[in-house]
Amino acid sequence: MTDLVEQRINIQQEEVSFEAAVSEGTFSRMGQAVNFINKRQFDSFKFDLNGPYYISGSINSADGGFFVPFDLKIIGISLRNAQAGTLGQTNVDFELFRGSGSSLGSILTVLPEIKAAAPNDSYVASINGTNYGVVAGETVAPVLSVTELNAGDFITMNLTDVMQGAEGLTAQVFYIPR
């Protein structure tokens, strides 16, 4: 079967008023509107490290974690650094837990990265397989290895490498229900 073309389209009062004939056109418009919503509906969880976040070594479970309330599919990840550091790079990993204390490891095969050479307000993202903000030698886009999560799973953000002097890190996980 072929999907209807998604369109933001309104149903007119005359189409659904008492004794109006319900036509294929009405149902087509309803289907197009539902597909429009389905293709664009998403939610996100944000990890924020406000101010300086440099510490020697790695940081596990930075800014808490994301409890998965229902079965979902991750469609993307973004990383933004507000103020560039002076040395090194920041790499972020996301660790998946299925039950308390039972880590399944990373959900990424390539960690997002922003280097000190990148300007202030640098970002990198991968949404539905399309990369944004990638600058050769300055940023690296994430690559997801796990996208399907179950209700009750838990994700933490771990900083595996942190650039010196950097400030204001935001990582965002974008997802849709499944």
mmCIF file of the C-alpha atoms, coordinates in Angstrom:
data_MODEL
# 
_entry.id   MODEL 
# 
loop_
_atom_site.group_PDB 
_atom_site.id 
_atom_site.type_symbol 
_atom_site.label_atom_id 
_atom_site.label_alt_id 
_atom_site.label_comp_id 
_atom_site.label_asym_id 
_atom_site.label_entity_id 
_atom_site.label_seq_id 
_atom_site.pdbx_PDB_ins_code 
_atom_site.Cartn_x 
_atom_site.Cartn_y 
_atom_site.Cartn_z 
_atom_site.occupancy 
_atom_site.B_iso_or_equiv 
_atom_site.pdbx_formal_charge 
_atom_site.auth_seq_id 
_atom_site.auth_comp_id 
_atom_site.auth_asym_id 
_atom_site.auth_atom_id 
_atom_site.pdbx_PDB_model_num 
ATOM 1   C CA . MET A 1 1   ? 0.000   0.000  0.000  1.00 0.00 ? 1   MET A CA 1 
ATOM 2   C CA . THR A 1 2   ? 1.097   3.536  -0.687 1.00 0.00 ? 2   THR A CA 1 
ATOM 3   C CA . ASP A 1 3   ? 0.987   6.286  1.940  1.00 0.00 ? 3   ASP A CA 1 
ATOM 4   C CA . LEU A 1 4   ? -1.137  9.313  1.217  1.00 0.00 ? 4   LEU A CA 1 
ATOM 5   C CA . VAL A 1 5   ? 0.930   12.427 0.629  1.00 0.00 ? 5   VAL A CA 1 
ATOM 6   C CA . GLU A 1 6   ? 1.144   14.254 3.936  1.00 0.00 ? 6   GLU A CA 1 
ATOM 7   C CA . GLN A 1 7   ? -0.400  17.722 3.882  1.00 0.00 ? 7   GLN A CA 1 
ATOM 8   C CA . ARG A 1 8   ? -1.420  20.238 6.476  1.00 0.00 ? 8   ARG A CA 1 
ATOM 9   C CA . ILE A 1 9   ? -5.038  20.437 5.405  1.00 0.00 ? 9   ILE A CA 1 
ATOM 10  C CA . ASN A 1 10  ? -8.225  21.381 7.213  1.00 0.00 ? 10  ASN A CA 1 
ATOM 11  C CA . ILE A 1 11  ? -11.571 19.621 7.037  1.00 0.00 ? 11  ILE A CA 1 
ATOM 12  C CA . GLN A 1 12  ? -14.401 22.017 6.182  1.00 0.00 ? 12  GLN A CA 1 
ATOM 13  C CA . GLN A 1 13  ? -17.591 22.239 8.277  1.00 0.00 ? 13  GLN A CA 1 
ATOM 14  C CA . GLU A 1 14  ? -19.768 21.534 5.232  1.00 0.00 ? 14  GLU A CA 1 
ATOM 15  C CA . GLU A 1 15  ? -18.075 18.154 4.771  1.00 0.00 ? 15  GLU A CA 1 
ATOM 16  C CA . VAL A 1 16  ? -19.089 16.855 8.183  1.00 0.00 ? 16  VAL A CA 1 
ATOM 17  C CA . SER A 1 17  ? -22.357 18.681 8.932  1.00 0.00 ? 17  SER A CA 1 
ATOM 18  C CA . PHE A 1 18  ? -25.574 16.741 9.563  1.00 0.00 ? 18  PHE A CA 1 
ATOM 19  C CA . GLU A 1 19  ? -26.759 14.860 6.472  1.00 0.00 ? 19  GLU A CA 1 
ATOM 20  C CA . ALA A 1 20  ? -23.640 15.756 4.473  1.00 0.00 ? 20  ALA A CA 1 
ATOM 21  C CA . ALA A 1 21  ? -22.340 12.962 2.282  1.00 0.00 ? 21  ALA A CA 1 
ATOM 22  C CA . VAL A 1 22  ? -19.014 11.693 3.545  1.00 0.00 ? 22  VAL A CA 1 
ATOM 23  C CA . SER A 1 23  ? -16.878 11.396 0.463  1.00 0.00 ? 23  SER A CA 1 
ATOM 24  C CA . GLU A 1 24  ? -13.585 9.831  -0.503 1.00 0.00 ? 24  GLU A CA 1 
ATOM 25  C CA . GLY A 1 25  ? -12.247 13.382 -0.679 1.00 0.00 ? 25  GLY A CA 1 
ATOM 26  C CA . THR A 1 26  ? -13.049 13.970 2.997  1.00 0.00 ? 26  THR A CA 1 
ATOM 27  C CA . PHE A 1 27  ? -11.343 10.750 4.042  1.00 0.00 ? 27  PHE A CA 1 
ATOM 28  C CA . SER A 1 28  ? -8.363  11.539 1.815  1.00 0.00 ? 28  SER A CA 1 
ATOM 29  C CA . ARG A 1 29  ? -7.948  14.941 3.473  1.00 0.00 ? 29  ARG A CA 1 
ATOM 30  C CA . MET A 1 30  ? -8.266  13.342 6.914  1.00 0.00 ? 30  MET A CA 1 
ATOM 31  C CA . GLY A 1 31  ? -5.616  10.772 5.991  1.00 0.00 ? 31  GLY A CA 1 
ATOM 32  C CA . GLN A 1 32  ? -3.299  13.445 4.587  1.00 0.00 ? 32  GLN A CA 1 
ATOM 33  C CA . ALA A 1 33  ? -3.666  15.500 7.771  1.00 0.00 ? 33  ALA A CA 1 
ATOM 34  C CA . VAL A 1 34  ? -2.967  12.472 9.998  1.00 0.00 ? 34  VAL A CA 1 
ATOM 35  C CA . ASN A 1 35  ? 0.102   11.591 7.909  1.00 0.00 ? 35  ASN A CA 1 
ATOM 36  C CA . PHE A 1 36  ? 1.288   15.205 8.177  1.00 0.00 ? 36  PHE A CA 1 
ATOM 37  C CA . ILE A 1 37  ? 1.136   14.971 11.965 1.00 0.00 ? 37  ILE A CA 1 
ATOM 38  C CA . ASN A 1 38  ? 2.684   11.485 12.109 1.00 0.00 ? 38  ASN A CA 1 
ATOM 39  C CA . LYS A 1 39  ? 5.675   12.515 9.963  1.00 0.00 ? 39  LYS A CA 1 
ATOM 40  C CA . ARG A 1 40  ? 6.416   15.601 12.076 1.00 0.00 ? 40  ARG A CA 1 
ATOM 41  C CA . GLN A 1 41  ? 5.506   14.517 15.600 1.00 0.00 ? 41  GLN A CA 1 
ATOM 42  C CA . PHE A 1 42  ? 8.427   14.059 17.977 1.00 0.00 ? 42  PHE A CA 1 
ATOM 43  C CA . ASP A 1 43  ? 9.539   14.794 21.496 1.00 0.00 ? 43  ASP A CA 1 
ATOM 44  C CA . SER A 1 44  ? 12.948  15.298 23.034 1.00 0.00 ? 44  SER A CA 1 
ATOM 45  C CA . PHE A 1 45  ? 14.872  15.055 26.261 1.00 0.00 ? 45  PHE A CA 1 
ATOM 46  C CA . LYS A 1 46  ? 17.574  17.604 26.968 1.00 0.00 ? 46  LYS A CA 1 
ATOM 47  C CA . PHE A 1 47  ? 20.711  17.275 29.071 1.00 0.00 ? 47  PHE A CA 1 
ATOM 48  C CA . ASP A 1 48  ? 22.066  20.717 30.118 1.00 0.00 ? 48  ASP A CA 1 
ATOM 49  C CA . LEU A 1 49  ? 25.400  21.564 31.689 1.00 0.00 ? 49  LEU A CA 1 
ATOM 50  C CA . ASN A 1 50  ? 25.152  25.282 32.376 1.00 0.00 ? 50  ASN A CA 1 
ATOM 51  C CA . GLY A 1 51  ? 28.355  27.234 32.941 1.00 0.00 ? 51  GLY A CA 1 
ATOM 52  C CA . PRO A 1 52  ? 31.851  25.722 33.023 1.00 0.00 ? 52  PRO A CA 1 
ATOM 53  C CA . TYR A 1 53  ? 31.822  21.936 32.814 1.00 0.00 ? 53  TYR A CA 1 
ATOM 54  C CA . TYR A 1 54  ? 35.520  21.126 32.614 1.00 0.00 ? 54  TYR A CA 1 
ATOM 55  C CA . ILE A 1 55  ? 36.818  18.439 34.930 1.00 0.00 ? 55  ILE A CA 1 
ATOM 56  C CA . SER A 1 56  ? 39.870  16.293 34.480 1.00 0.00 ? 56  SER A CA 1 
ATOM 57  C CA . GLY A 1 57  ? 38.804  12.906 33.152 1.00 0.00 ? 57  GLY A CA 1 
ATOM 58  C CA . SER A 1 58  ? 35.325  11.720 32.245 1.00 0.00 ? 58  SER A CA 1 
ATOM 59  C CA . ILE A 1 59  ? 31.932  12.559 33.750 1.00 0.00 ? 59  ILE A CA 1 
ATOM 60  C CA . ASN A 1 60  ? 29.306  9.822  34.092 1.00 0.00 ? 60  ASN A CA 1 
ATOM 61  C CA . SER A 1 61  ? 25.568  10.479 34.421 1.00 0.00 ? 61  SER A CA 1 
ATOM 62  C CA . ALA A 1 62  ? 25.983  14.201 33.741 1.00 0.00 ? 62  ALA A CA 1 
ATOM 63  C CA . ASP A 1 63  ? 22.732  16.078 34.444 1.00 0.00 ? 63  ASP A CA 1 
ATOM 64  C CA . GLY A 1 64  ? 20.809  13.030 35.625 1.00 0.00 ? 64  GLY A CA 1 
ATOM 65  C CA . GLY A 1 65  ? 19.193  10.731 33.127 1.00 0.00 ? 65  GLY A CA 1 
ATOM 66  C CA . PHE A 1 66  ? 16.222  10.032 30.899 1.00 0.00 ? 66  PHE A CA 1 
ATOM 67  C CA . PHE A 1 67  ? 13.662  7.473  32.093 1.00 0.00 ? 67  PHE A CA 1 
ATOM 68  C CA . VAL A 1 68  ? 11.881  6.043  29.049 1.00 0.00 ? 68  VAL A CA 1 
ATOM 69  C CA . PRO A 1 69  ? 8.114   6.273  29.787 1.00 0.00 ? 69  PRO A CA 1 
ATOM 70  C CA . PHE A 1 70  ? 6.897   4.252  26.765 1.00 0.00 ? 70  PHE A CA 1 
ATOM 71  C CA . ASP A 1 71  ? 8.282   2.259  23.834 1.00 0.00 ? 71  ASP A CA 1 
ATOM 72  C CA . LEU A 1 72  ? 10.038  4.722  21.546 1.00 0.00 ? 72  LEU A CA 1 
ATOM 73  C CA . LYS A 1 73  ? 12.402  5.104  18.640 1.00 0.00 ? 73  LYS A CA 1 
ATOM 74  C CA . ILE A 1 74  ? 15.300  7.546  18.783 1.00 0.00 ? 74  ILE A CA 1 
ATOM 75  C CA . ILE A 1 75  ? 15.376  9.584  15.568 1.00 0.00 ? 75  ILE A CA 1 
ATOM 76  C CA . GLY A 1 76  ? 18.331  11.803 16.381 1.00 0.00 ? 76  GLY A CA 1 
ATOM 77  C CA . ILE A 1 77  ? 20.847  13.340 18.723 1.00 0.00 ? 77  ILE A CA 1 
ATOM 78  C CA . SER A 1 78  ? 22.281  16.842 18.877 1.00 0.00 ? 78  SER A CA 1 
ATOM 79  C CA . LEU A 1 79  ? 25.181  18.364 20.789 1.00 0.00 ? 79  LEU A CA 1 
ATOM 80  C CA . ARG A 1 80  ? 25.855  22.092 21.282 1.00 0.00 ? 80  ARG A CA 1 
ATOM 81  C CA . ASN A 1 81  ? 28.721  23.861 23.021 1.00 0.00 ? 81  ASN A CA 1 
ATOM 82  C CA . ALA A 1 82  ? 28.076  27.504 23.973 1.00 0.00 ? 82  ALA A CA 1 
ATOM 83  C CA . GLN A 1 83  ? 31.646  28.635 24.632 1.00 0.00 ? 83  GLN A CA 1 
ATOM 84  C CA . ALA A 1 84  ? 34.635  26.938 23.072 1.00 0.00 ? 84  ALA A CA 1 
ATOM 85  C CA . GLY A 1 85  ? 37.387  25.691 25.311 1.00 0.00 ? 85  GLY A CA 1 
ATOM 86  C CA . THR A 1 86  ? 41.099  26.252 24.985 1.00 0.00 ? 86  THR A CA 1 
ATOM 87  C CA . LEU A 1 87  ? 42.343  22.693 24.520 1.00 0.00 ? 87  LEU A CA 1 
ATOM 88  C CA . GLY A 1 88  ? 41.027  19.262 23.593 1.00 0.00 ? 88  GLY A CA 1 
ATOM 89  C CA . GLN A 1 89  ? 37.528  18.199 22.644 1.00 0.00 ? 89  GLN A CA 1 
ATOM 90  C CA . THR A 1 90  ? 34.232  17.217 24.207 1.00 0.00 ? 90  THR A CA 1 
ATOM 91  C CA . ASN A 1 91  ? 32.848  13.775 23.407 1.00 0.00 ? 91  ASN A CA 1 
ATOM 92  C CA . VAL A 1 92  ? 29.459  12.642 24.655 1.00 0.00 ? 92  VAL A CA 1 
ATOM 93  C CA . ASP A 1 93  ? 28.194  9.080  24.980 1.00 0.00 ? 93  ASP A CA 1 
ATOM 94  C CA . PHE A 1 94  ? 24.755  7.800  25.915 1.00 0.00 ? 94  PHE A CA 1 
ATOM 95  C CA . GLU A 1 95  ? 24.554  4.665  28.047 1.00 0.00 ? 95  GLU A CA 1 
ATOM 96  C CA . LEU A 1 96  ? 21.466  2.435  28.020 1.00 0.00 ? 96  LEU A CA 1 
ATOM 97  C CA . PHE A 1 97  ? 20.197  0.637  31.113 1.00 0.00 ? 97  PHE A CA 1 
ATOM 98  C CA . ARG A 1 98  ? 17.530  -2.088 31.095 1.00 0.00 ? 98  ARG A CA 1 
ATOM 99  C CA . GLY A 1 99  ? 16.789  -2.347 34.785 1.00 0.00 ? 99  GLY A CA 1 
ATOM 100 C CA . SER A 1 100 ? 18.652  -0.864 37.723 1.00 0.00 ? 100 SER A CA 1 
ATOM 101 C CA . GLY A 1 101 ? 22.395  -1.291 37.407 1.00 0.00 ? 101 GLY A CA 1 
ATOM 102 C CA . SER A 1 102 ? 22.187  -3.352 34.206 1.00 0.00 ? 102 SER A CA 1 
ATOM 103 C CA . SER A 1 103 ? 24.068  -1.367 31.571 1.00 0.00 ? 103 SER A CA 1 
ATOM 104 C CA . LEU A 1 104 ? 23.807  -2.504 27.968 1.00 0.00 ? 104 LEU A CA 1 
ATOM 105 C CA . GLY A 1 105 ? 26.518  -0.026 26.991 1.00 0.00 ? 105 GLY A CA 1 
ATOM 106 C CA . SER A 1 106 ? 26.488  2.765  24.457 1.00 0.00 ? 106 SER A CA 1 
ATOM 107 C CA . ILE A 1 107 ? 23.678  3.468  21.998 1.00 0.00 ? 107 ILE A CA 1 
ATOM 108 C CA . LEU A 1 108 ? 26.243  5.050  19.638 1.00 0.00 ? 108 LEU A CA 1 
ATOM 109 C CA . THR A 1 109 ? 28.866  3.655  17.274 1.00 0.00 ? 109 THR A CA 1 
ATOM 110 C CA . VAL A 1 110 ? 30.360  7.130  16.686 1.00 0.00 ? 110 VAL A CA 1 
ATOM 111 C CA . LEU A 1 111 ? 30.352  9.656  19.529 1.00 0.00 ? 111 LEU A CA 1 
ATOM 112 C CA . PRO A 1 112 ? 29.443  13.278 18.782 1.00 0.00 ? 112 PRO A CA 1 
ATOM 113 C CA . GLU A 1 113 ? 32.433  15.547 19.200 1.00 0.00 ? 113 GLU A CA 1 
ATOM 114 C CA . ILE A 1 114 ? 33.157  19.266 19.330 1.00 0.00 ? 114 ILE A CA 1 
ATOM 115 C CA . LYS A 1 115 ? 36.809  20.342 19.376 1.00 0.00 ? 115 LYS A CA 1 
ATOM 116 C CA . ALA A 1 116 ? 38.319  23.448 20.969 1.00 0.00 ? 116 ALA A CA 1 
ATOM 117 C CA . ALA A 1 117 ? 39.074  24.730 17.435 1.00 0.00 ? 117 ALA A CA 1 
ATOM 118 C CA . ALA A 1 118 ? 35.319  25.067 16.818 1.00 0.00 ? 118 ALA A CA 1 
ATOM 119 C CA . PRO A 1 119 ? 33.827  28.539 17.370 1.00 0.00 ? 119 PRO A CA 1 
ATOM 120 C CA . ASN A 1 120 ? 31.431  29.472 20.150 1.00 0.00 ? 120 ASN A CA 1 
ATOM 121 C CA . ASP A 1 121 ? 27.883  28.140 19.687 1.00 0.00 ? 121 ASP A CA 1 
ATOM 122 C CA . SER A 1 122 ? 29.052  25.178 17.642 1.00 0.00 ? 122 SER A CA 1 
ATOM 123 C CA . TYR A 1 123 ? 26.664  22.295 17.255 1.00 0.00 ? 123 TYR A CA 1 
ATOM 124 C CA . VAL A 1 124 ? 26.448  18.945 15.550 1.00 0.00 ? 124 VAL A CA 1 
ATOM 125 C CA . ALA A 1 125 ? 23.415  16.730 15.032 1.00 0.00 ? 125 ALA A CA 1 
ATOM 126 C CA . SER A 1 126 ? 22.166  13.659 13.254 1.00 0.00 ? 126 SER A CA 1 
ATOM 127 C CA . ILE A 1 127 ? 18.392  13.562 12.702 1.00 0.00 ? 127 ILE A CA 1 
ATOM 128 C CA . ASN A 1 128 ? 16.878  10.686 10.713 1.00 0.00 ? 128 ASN A CA 1 
ATOM 129 C CA . GLY A 1 129 ? 20.309  9.932  9.274  1.00 0.00 ? 129 GLY A CA 1 
ATOM 130 C CA . THR A 1 130 ? 20.958  13.487 8.057  1.00 0.00 ? 130 THR A CA 1 
ATOM 131 C CA . ASN A 1 131 ? 23.920  15.280 9.628  1.00 0.00 ? 131 ASN A CA 1 
ATOM 132 C CA . TYR A 1 132 ? 23.922  18.966 10.517 1.00 0.00 ? 132 TYR A CA 1 
ATOM 133 C CA . GLY A 1 133 ? 26.648  21.324 11.734 1.00 0.00 ? 133 GLY A CA 1 
ATOM 134 C CA . VAL A 1 134 ? 29.530  19.089 10.707 1.00 0.00 ? 134 VAL A CA 1 
ATOM 135 C CA . VAL A 1 135 ? 32.731  21.047 10.109 1.00 0.00 ? 135 VAL A CA 1 
ATOM 136 C CA . ALA A 1 136 ? 35.784  18.992 9.102  1.00 0.00 ? 136 ALA A CA 1 
ATOM 137 C CA . GLY A 1 137 ? 38.403  19.025 11.836 1.00 0.00 ? 137 GLY A CA 1 
ATOM 138 C CA . GLU A 1 138 ? 36.063  20.716 14.326 1.00 0.00 ? 138 GLU A CA 1 
ATOM 139 C CA . THR A 1 139 ? 32.968  18.536 14.833 1.00 0.00 ? 139 THR A CA 1 
ATOM 140 C CA . VAL A 1 140 ? 31.897  14.919 14.389 1.00 0.00 ? 140 VAL A CA 1 
ATOM 141 C CA . ALA A 1 141 ? 28.266  13.812 14.018 1.00 0.00 ? 141 ALA A CA 1 
ATOM 142 C CA . PRO A 1 142 ? 26.890  10.974 16.149 1.00 0.00 ? 142 PRO A CA 1 
ATOM 143 C CA . VAL A 1 143 ? 25.953  7.606  14.665 1.00 0.00 ? 143 VAL A CA 1 
ATOM 144 C CA . LEU A 1 144 ? 23.278  5.592  16.464 1.00 0.00 ? 144 LEU A CA 1 
ATOM 145 C CA . SER A 1 145 ? 23.623  1.838  16.918 1.00 0.00 ? 145 SER A CA 1 
ATOM 146 C CA . VAL A 1 146 ? 20.506  1.418  19.097 1.00 0.00 ? 146 VAL A CA 1 
ATOM 147 C CA . THR A 1 147 ? 17.316  3.270  18.216 1.00 0.00 ? 147 THR A CA 1 
ATOM 148 C CA . GLU A 1 148 ? 14.504  1.163  19.708 1.00 0.00 ? 148 GLU A CA 1 
ATOM 149 C CA . LEU A 1 149 ? 13.979  1.625  23.448 1.00 0.00 ? 149 LEU A CA 1 
ATOM 150 C CA . ASN A 1 150 ? 11.404  0.008  25.695 1.00 0.00 ? 150 ASN A CA 1 
ATOM 151 C CA . ALA A 1 151 ? 9.258   1.459  28.463 1.00 0.00 ? 151 ALA A CA 1 
ATOM 152 C CA . GLY A 1 152 ? 11.319  1.331  31.658 1.00 0.00 ? 152 GLY A CA 1 
ATOM 153 C CA . ASP A 1 153 ? 14.715  1.763  29.976 1.00 0.00 ? 153 ASP A CA 1 
ATOM 154 C CA . PHE A 1 154 ? 17.000  4.509  31.253 1.00 0.00 ? 154 PHE A CA 1 
ATOM 155 C CA . ILE A 1 155 ? 19.634  6.588  29.424 1.00 0.00 ? 155 ILE A CA 1 
ATOM 156 C CA . THR A 1 156 ? 22.490  8.549  30.954 1.00 0.00 ? 156 THR A CA 1 
ATOM 157 C CA . MET A 1 157 ? 24.800  11.050 29.282 1.00 0.00 ? 157 MET A CA 1 
ATOM 158 C CA . ASN A 1 158 ? 28.484  10.433 29.861 1.00 0.00 ? 158 ASN A CA 1 
ATOM 159 C CA . LEU A 1 159 ? 31.248  12.826 28.879 1.00 0.00 ? 159 LEU A CA 1 
ATOM 160 C CA . THR A 1 160 ? 34.139  10.646 27.777 1.00 0.00 ? 160 THR A CA 1 
ATOM 161 C CA . ASP A 1 161 ? 36.392  13.605 27.004 1.00 0.00 ? 161 ASP A CA 1 
ATOM 162 C CA . VAL A 1 162 ? 36.009  17.247 28.047 1.00 0.00 ? 162 VAL A CA 1 
ATOM 163 C CA . MET A 1 163 ? 37.729  20.271 26.504 1.00 0.00 ? 163 MET A CA 1 
ATOM 164 C CA . GLN A 1 164 ? 39.433  22.629 28.935 1.00 0.00 ? 164 GLN A CA 1 
ATOM 165 C CA . GLY A 1 165 ? 37.685  25.946 29.571 1.00 0.00 ? 165 GLY A CA 1 
ATOM 166 C CA . ALA A 1 166 ? 34.459  25.065 27.764 1.00 0.00 ? 166 ALA A CA 1 
ATOM 167 C CA . GLU A 1 167 ? 31.090  26.320 28.991 1.00 0.00 ? 167 GLU A CA 1 
ATOM 168 C CA . GLY A 1 168 ? 27.446  25.526 28.357 1.00 0.00 ? 168 GLY A CA 1 
ATOM 169 C CA . LEU A 1 169 ? 26.961  22.037 26.939 1.00 0.00 ? 169 LEU A CA 1 
ATOM 170 C CA . THR A 1 170 ? 23.553  20.848 25.730 1.00 0.00 ? 170 THR A CA 1 
ATOM 171 C CA . ALA A 1 171 ? 22.784  17.392 24.373 1.00 0.00 ? 171 ALA A CA 1 
ATOM 172 C CA . GLN A 1 172 ? 19.347  16.483 23.110 1.00 0.00 ? 172 GLN A CA 1 
ATOM 173 C CA . VAL A 1 173 ? 17.791  13.100 22.300 1.00 0.00 ? 173 VAL A CA 1 
ATOM 174 C CA . PHE A 1 174 ? 14.908  13.288 19.778 1.00 0.00 ? 174 PHE A CA 1 
ATOM 175 C CA . TYR A 1 175 ? 12.361  10.457 19.714 1.00 0.00 ? 175 TYR A CA 1 
ATOM 176 C CA . ILE A 1 176 ? 8.972   9.298  18.462 1.00 0.00 ? 176 ILE A CA 1 
ATOM 177 C CA . PRO A 1 177 ? 6.544   6.818  20.046 1.00 0.00 ? 177 PRO A CA 1 
ATOM 178 C CA . ARG A 1 178 ? 6.467   3.345  18.593 1.00 0.00 ? 178 ARG A CA 1 
# 
